[in-house]
Amino acid sequence: MSASLHSPLPSANGYGSKSVALVPTNNVTTKDGVTVRARIDPTLTVEDVVKQLCLNLKIKDPPVMFALRDEMDDLVTNDNLRKKIKTKLNLKYAHQLDL
């Protein structure tokens, strides 16, 4: 199963989407053990990534109930998301309560 995530928002300069040569692909594993490959745009916020994952995985719970963590269980934040995407770290997608 593949999930492709793209930014629906214009770039900060207001002149359209920022061009990204190649968007790295990360594995994202749900708490149920389902792993999907996700092409995550590094210009997205964590909130946008979580919303897109909910849509692509057809999860009915509100996105605010979910968070991303890396393999070491470190919380993925807006400050470290870009680095984790570029290094193609495997990510975990789970309910906030499970973290």
C-alpha positions as CSV (number, residue, x, y, z in Angstrom):
1,M,0.0,0.0,0.0
2,S,1.4,3.4,-0.9
3,A,0.5,6.8,0.5
4,S,1.6,9.8,-1.3
5,L,1.5,13.1,0.6
6,H,1.5,16.5,-1.1
7,S,1.1,20.0,0.3
8,P,-2.2,21.6,-0.6
9,L,-0.9,24.9,0.6
10,P,1.0,27.5,-1.4
11,S,4.6,28.2,-0.6
12,A,5.6,30.9,1.9
13,N,6.5,33.2,-0.9
14,G,3.0,33.1,-2.4
15,Y,4.1,32.1,-5.9
16,G,2.9,28.5,-6.0
17,S,4.4,25.3,-4.7
18,K,8.0,25.1,-3.8
19,S,9.9,22.9,-6.2
20,V,11.4,19.8,-4.6
21,A,13.7,17.7,-6.8
22,L,13.0,14.4,-5.1
23,V,10.8,13.7,-2.1
24,P,12.3,10.9,0.0
25,T,10.0,8.0,0.8
26,N,9.6,7.0,4.4
27,N,8.0,3.9,5.9
28,V,5.2,4.7,8.3
29,T,3.9,2.0,10.6
30,T,0.5,2.1,12.4
31,K,-0.1,0.8,15.9
32,D,-1.9,-2.2,14.1
33,G,1.4,-3.1,12.5
34,V,0.4,-1.9,9.0
35,T,3.4,-0.4,7.2
36,V,2.9,2.0,4.3
37,R,5.4,3.9,2.1
38,A,4.8,7.6,2.2
39,R,6.3,10.3,0.1
40,I,6.2,13.2,2.5
41,D,6.8,16.7,1.3
42,P,9.4,18.3,3.6
43,T,7.6,21.6,3.5
44,L,4.5,20.2,5.3
45,T,3.8,20.6,9.0
46,V,3.5,17.5,11.2
47,E,-0.2,18.4,11.5
48,D,-0.6,18.3,7.7
49,V,1.2,15.0,7.4
50,V,-1.0,13.4,10.1
51,K,-4.1,14.8,8.3
52,Q,-2.9,13.3,5.0
53,L,-2.2,9.9,6.7
54,C,-5.7,9.8,8.2
55,L,-7.2,10.5,4.7
56,N,-5.0,8.0,2.9
57,L,-5.4,5.3,5.5
58,K,-9.1,5.9,5.8
59,I,-8.9,6.5,9.5
60,K,-12.2,7.9,10.9
61,D,-10.8,9.3,14.1
62,P,-9.9,13.0,14.1
63,P,-6.2,13.7,13.1
64,V,-5.7,15.6,16.3
65,M,-5.8,12.2,18.1
66,F,-2.6,11.0,16.3
67,A,1.1,11.8,16.4
68,L,4.3,10.6,14.7
69,R,7.4,9.2,16.3
70,D,10.6,7.9,14.9
71,E,12.2,4.5,15.4
72,M,13.7,5.6,18.7
73,D,10.3,6.8,19.9
74,D,11.3,10.5,19.7
75,L,8.3,12.7,18.9
76,V,8.3,14.1,15.4
77,T,7.9,17.9,15.5
78,N,7.8,20.7,13.0
79,D,11.4,21.4,14.0
80,N,12.8,17.9,13.3
81,L,10.4,16.6,10.6
82,R,12.4,17.8,7.6
83,K,15.6,16.0,8.9
84,K,13.7,12.8,9.6
85,I,12.2,12.8,6.1
86,K,15.5,13.5,4.4
87,T,17.3,10.7,6.3
88,K,14.3,8.4,5.4
89,L,13.7,7.3,9.0
90,N,11.0,4.8,9.6
91,L,8.1,6.5,11.4
92,K,5.4,5.3,13.7
93,Y,1.8,6.6,13.5
94,A,-0.2,6.1,16.6
95,H,-3.0,7.5,18.9
96,Q,-1.7,10.2,21.2
97,L,-2.9,8.1,24.2
98,D,-0.7,5.1,23.0
99,L,2.4,7.2,23.1
